[in-house]
Amino acid sequence: MAVTVDDVRAVAGELPRSYEVLVRGRIKFRVKQIVYLAFSKDETLMGFGFPKSERQYLVDAEPEKFMLPDEYNMRFHWVVARTDKLEPDEMRDYVIDAWSMCVPKFLSNPYRADDAD
C-alpha cells in the first residue's frame, strides 16, 4: 500500500512551524520559506530534504525506492522517493529528518528517534 499525502499530512501537520502550501498544483510543506517536502502533481513521488553527502548511498542501496532529484534540484539537499515503495514508519522518519534540517535543535530533538533515549 502506497504512502499517501494524507499519511504525510498527519505527520507534517504535527510538527512545529511546519505548514502546507499548494504551488502550481503541487503540495509542499515548509518551515518559513524553506520547502522541506514536496509531492509530484500526481502524488506518486515525494521529494524531501536529505543530506547531499548521503543521498547517492541511499539511491544506490534502494534504487527501486529512491532516486536523485532532477538536474535543477541537485544543488539542494534533496532526494526523491516513490510513494508506493515507502513504508509508513520509514516515511515518518524521512519527513521528521527533513523537517529537522530546517528548525532549531531544541524543536527537533523531541521528535528524533536517536535523541529520544
N, C-alpha and C positions, 0 to 999 in steps of 0.2 A: 504494500500500500504506500502510495506516494505521500510525502510530506506536503501539506497544503499551506496556502497563505494564511488561513485561519489558525493552523498549528503554530506558525511563526508569530502571528499576531498575539497569540496567547502568551508567548514567551517575551517578545519585544515590548509588548504593551505594559508589562510589569516592571520594566527597567527604568530607573530614574533618568530623567532628561531625554528619554527616547520618545520620538513621535513619528507618525506615519504621514507620508505625503504621496500625492499622485502627480507624476511628472511625465508629460507626453504619453499617457496611457500605461505607465509603469509604476508599480508600487515600490516605494522606497522607505527606508527607515533611517532617521537621522538623529544626531545629537548636535544641537545648534545647527550649523550649516554643513556639517560633515556627514556624508552618506556612509553608513557602515554596513548596509544590507540593501540589496535591490533584486527585484524579480524581472525576468523577461516578460514581454507583453502576454505571452501565452502561459506564463507561470510555471513552465517546465524547468527553468534554470534559476538558480539563486546565487547571485554574486555576493560575496561578503569580505569584509576586511580580514586580512591574513598576512602574517609577516612575509615579506619578499624573500627573505633568506631560506624559508622553509617550504614555499609553495611548490617548487619543482619536485621536491621529495614527495609531497602529498599527491601530486598528479601522477608521478611515476609509480607510486605504491598502489594506487587505485584508479587507473585511467578510465575505467568504466563509470566511475562515480564523479571524478573531478577533472577539471580542465583549466588551462590557463585562460586569462581574460583575452579579449581581442587586443590587437596591437596598440590601439589608443590607450587602453587601460593598463597595459603592462607597467607603466610608470608608477602606478599606485600600488599600495599594499592590498592586493585583491586576488581572489581565486573564485572559481565558479563551480557549483555542484549541480548535478542532475537531481531534481527533487524526487523522482521516482526511485532513486537508489539510496536516499538518505533514511536512516532510522530516526525515529523521534528523539531519542536521548542524544544521539550524535548531533542532530540539528540544534538542539538546545545548547549543547556545548559550543558549537561554532557561532551561534548567534550571540551568546554571552561573551565569548572571547573577542568577537568583532566589536561589540559594543564597548568592552573594557579597554580597547585601544583608543577610545575617544573620550573617556571620562577619567577623573582623578582616581587614584588607587583607593582612597577611602570610600568611594562609592562602589567600586567593583569588587573589592575584597570579599564582602559577604556573599557574593554570587558565584565566586570562583571555587570550583571543587578542590583545587590544590591548596586553597587558603582556608578551607572550612574546618580543618583539624583543630 
